[in-house]
Amino acid sequence: MGHSIRRSSVRLPRPRALGVVVCLSLLLGGILAAPALAATAIHFQRESYQAFLVELRKGEVHAVVLHPQGYKAHISLDDGRHMTATYPPAEVAKLEAQAQAHNASFTVAAATHKSTATHHKLRYIAGAIVIVVIVVVLAVLLVGRRRALVEE
């Protein structure tokens, strides 16, 4: 009548707890992988200003974007390469005229000040998400363990 079945001390994780752990790990992986994917867009190789002028005269340049902060020119070549060169500020009009003469797109980027506060803010947000995920996983495991002890 009062037969009780003794359960094994080795317990498999409950499907719900396992599902929560898997979902949280996928979410965390996506959050941490997003900056890595964004960083792989375009790689600019350095070149001299003189090499840039030669490419511009030969008509090998597809597009030029001048960045006033630091006087950097980002150059896209017809063969698919991307270069960066430092230009003298007095040469902007000359560069624009040569680019237009060789049917290359020419743009001067708006000077914006990059804030390091945003970068640090994103780090704190990512850190907080990691801590919350760890706390939730530990809570799920603890509740599952207590339920298992109560059932025995």
N, C-alpha and C positions, 0 to 999 in steps of 0.2 A: 503494500500500500504506500508506504512512504519512501519508496525507492527514489533516490536522487542520483542523477547521472553526474559524475564528476567530469568537469571539462578540463581539457589539457591546459597547462600553464603557458603554452606557446600560442599566442593569439595573432591572427592576421589583422592588419588594420581594417577598419570598417570602410566600406566603399565610399561613403559620404566623406569621411575624413580624408581618404586618399584622393578623392576628387577635388576637395578644397585645396589640398597641398599641391596637386598638379596644376590647378587653375592659377593659384597664386604664384607658382614658380614660372609659369608661362607669362603671366602679366609682368612679373619682375624682370624676366629676361627681355621682354619687349621694351620695357622702359630703359633698361641699361644698354640695349643694343641700338636704340634710336640715335644717340649722338654719334656712334661709330658709323652708322650708315650715312648720316649727314656729312661727315667729314671726308667721305670718299668721292666727292663730286668732281672737282677739277684740280689737277696738280700743275701749278705754274713753275716752270724751270727758270732760273735766273739767266740773264744774258746781258751783255754790255749795251750801252746806248748806241754805240757805233754799229753793232750788229743789227739792232732794231732799225736804224736808218737804212742800212743796206737792204734789209728785207722789205722795207716800205718802198724804197726806190724800185726794186725789182717787181713789185706788185704781188708779193707773196702773202701780204697781210690781209686777213678777212675783216678783222674788227680791232679797234683800239679803244680802251677805256682808261682815261687818266684819273688818277686818284690824287687830289691836291694834298691830302695829309701824307707826308713822306715823299711826295712827288714820285709815285710809282705809276708805271704804265703797264696795264695788263693787255697782252697782245695775243690774239687768236690767229693762227696761221692757216692758210688754205689746206695744208697737209694734215691738219688735225692737232698739231702741237699747240701748247699754250705757254707763253713766255711772260716774264716780268722784267722790266728794266727801270732804272731810275732816270728820270729826265730832268733837264734844267727848267725851272719855271718860266724863263724868258722864251722858251722854244714852243710854247703851246700853240701860238698862231701858225708857226711853220709846220708843226706836226699835223694840225687840222687841214691846212692847205694840201700837204702831200697825201694825206689819207683820202681826201675828197678827189684829188687828181687821179688816184689809182682805184677808185670805187670801193674803198674800204669804209666800213661803218666807223664813225668817230663820236665818242661820248665823253663828257667830263662829269664824273660822279659827284654827287653832292657831298660836301664835307660833313661828316657826322662824327660825333664823339662817342666812342664805344665805352659803355659803362661796365666796369668789372663787378659792380654790385649785382647785376642780373645774373652773371655767371655763378657767383657765390650763392645767390638766392636759389638757383636751380639745383645746386649741390645740396643745399639744406633740404629742399623739397624731396629730392631723391633719397637722401639719408632718412628722412622721416618716413617715407613710404617703406623702405627696407625694415625699419624698426617696427612699424605697424604690421607688416607681413609676418615677421618673426613672432610677435606677440600673438597674432591670430592663430598661427600654426601651433604654437605651444598651448594655447587655450583649447584648441580642438583636440589635441592629443591628450591633454590633462582631463578633459571632460570624458573622452572615450575610455580612458584608463579608470576613472572613478565609476563609470557605468559598469565596466567589466568587473570591478571589485564588488559592487553592490549586487550584481547578478550571481556571483559565486557564493 
